[in-house]
Amino acid sequence: MNSAAVCVIGGGLIGGSIALALTKNTVPHFVLDIDSAANEILFSKGDIQTKVDPDQVGIVFIAVAPNETVSSIKRALESFPNAIVADVSSVKGEISKNFLNHPDSHRHVSTHPMAGKEISGASAADAKLFADRVWIVCSNSNNRESAEQVKDLVSKFGAVPVDINLEDHDFIMAVVSHLPQLISYELAEVAVESGGDLNLAGQGFRDMTRISTSDPYLWTQILSVNKSHVKNVLDILINKLKSMSDALERSDAAKIFELLENAQFAATQLPGKHGGKSSEFGVIKLRVKDEPGSLASLFTLAGEIDLNIEDVIIEHVLNRPLAVVTIMIDKKEVNRAKKAFSSNGWDLRE
């Protein structure tokens, strides 16, 4: 890095979390935000900032709203002449094309930390937000050296830097981030408008609507900037849902099965644990009391019998201090695990 100092422009969730991660790693930095309250909140969270001269800044992170990112990058390239300027916008194409032929393009790096929360602002900032999360870096032949320096720094936050072509980024985000966000919003709205008793909803519904409380102002900008890719994948989804609607209207059970079977097969092609191939795990369901130590006891027994738990789903029981905990394990271990849990007094559910 040209200098040890870092400037963060924008003190919200992402910018504030970067600042706190810099403090944790004792990296000198300061935050610029038009809202003075942002820094007050960050200071209350333990952020320690140091003012330095602009020419001593080595990296600038641009963590502002998508519609402000281009102008912020331009100002940063001018104001910090020796610094690498890395934006963290979740949309790249419309932003980055402004800098491909810029005289300082070698100092601009498009990045995207794949981390966040349903709530925004400095009050949600967290020094550990990026730990073990992918941090996308879109490098090219012109800014390769700058990109490597950014990757070195975000690795200190615990992030996992991953290179992705700039051209591919926005389409991938439309599929894995923007479309799921739209589905979550609309599912929540349909559910409330239905007038049904939503207390009866299971864990699957809660999982699918969890991100529906995200900031609509921010998402309006994200979707608008990436409108072409989002519309393409949204139209594909609409066509598939229309096919299902038509099959239901015709009571065409064979077509319904075909559509579901095709989707199920597609699901088996999704990446699995640690980015490897998706596996079909064995499943055990256990009735667990909603009280301190219950889950700890479950995991302790799993450790004692040398059982590796691949994933966990917790579904709370309505109006009862109970939950059904589903654990995913190696298929070959199911019978052994069931015997062990049963013999230790656990209530298994089929």
Buried (B, 14 or more C-beta within 10 A) or exposed (E): BBBBBBBBBBBBBBBBBBBBBBBBEEBBBBBBBEEEEBBEBBBEBEBBBEEBEBEBBBBBBBBBBBBBBBEBBBBBBEBBEEBBBBBBBBBBBBBBEBBEEBEBBBBBBBBBBBBBBEEBBBBBBBBBBBEEBBBBBBBBEBBEEBBBBBBEBBEBBBBBBEEBEBEEBBBBBBBEBBBEBBBBBEBBEEBEEEEEEEEEBEBEBEEBBEBBEBBEEBBEBBBEBBBEBBEEBBEEEEEEEEBBEEBEEEEEEEBBEEBEEEEEEEEEEEEBEEEEEEEEBBEBBBEBBEEEEBBEBBEEBBEEEEBEBEEEBEBBEEEEEBBBBBBBBBEEBBEBBBEBBEEEEBEEEE
